[in-house]
Amino acid sequence: MGKAIVAYNPEFERAVLGSPLKRSTADTIVDPEALRDDFARTRERGYSLSIGEFSNDMVGIASPVYDRSGVATFGIGMWAPATLMTESRIKEIAPKLVLTAKAISAELGHFVRLGS
């Protein structure tokens, strides 16, 4: 979920990319350019995706939740065993997660278009 929040908050992104990146697993992204690219992909698709980066054999999907002022301060996400999170399953679940994050953002006072 941290990647989803950081990707949508330029201040956080600068701080993360300006600090040494620590490895949690062999799949953790520790190269700043690769992480910058990952943040860009997160913004393009509307959710972050972590495959084995934080915990081996786990997949995480998360989407930012915006506060009233439009800052991505929160997020919602889910973790599941990699064996259950196939590419087709991720493509099925991720849009629902994004819509849910937008609905929560709206409840917090942030104007969003739920269908986009």
SULGI-V185176 format. One line per field, one symbol per residue. phi: phi as a letter, one per 40 degrees, with the letter a starting at -180 (. if undefined). burial: + if it has 16 or more other ideal C-beta (glycine too) atoms within 10 Angstrom, else -. A space follows every 10 residues. Layout:
phi: ???
burial: ???
This chain:
phi: .dcccccbbd cccdccccbc cbccbccccb cdcccccccc cdcccgacbb bgcbadgbbb babcbccdcg ccbbabaaba ddccbcdccc cccdcccccc ccccdccchc cbcccb
burial: +-+++++++- -++--+---- --------+- ----+--++- -+---+++++ -+++---+++ ++++++---- -++++++--- ----+----+ --++--+++- ++-++----+ -+----
